Amino acid sequence: MIELDAIDRKILRLLLNDSQTPLSTMSAEVGLSVTALHHRIRNLKKRKVIKRFTIALAEDFYESQISCFVKIIKFKKSSIDLALKLKSVPGVESCYSVTGEESLLLKVRAKSAKDFQNTLEVINRIEGVERTVSNLIIEEHFNKGLVIL
């Protein structure tokens, strides 16, 4: 388990909110000098607490895309092995091991219904996939991107 003190947690909250916040602004909120803050962030990256910095796209960007949840029922195959194969499938955004009849839950994005159908065909041809069940995402009401610190 990763050990974090109160200052590291506060830094992470600020970075999660907006990783482009100037260090001078963050240092005032955290109560550290800019140099000390920079050192803390560098240390969080070195310890692999921070994996990468990324961006969040506006919801309008996704309007021309199809998003679906795909439930995978597997047949005599390790979920880990199957997940490794699924990672290379274009359009598969994320993969989760879940409880219930389904073994894995995927989030898949596609440019069109035809592209989604092609992605499903690729998934269904993977050894160990018995069948899939898909749910089209009509609207995302919210996504908090919640992280408990």
Salt bridges, closest charged atoms under 4 A:
ASP5 OD2 - ARG40 NH1 2.90
ASP8 OD1 - ARG40 NH1 2.91
ASP8 OD2 - ARG47 NH1 3.75
GLU93 OE1 - ARG109 NE 2.34
GLU101 OE2 - ARG131 NH2 2.66
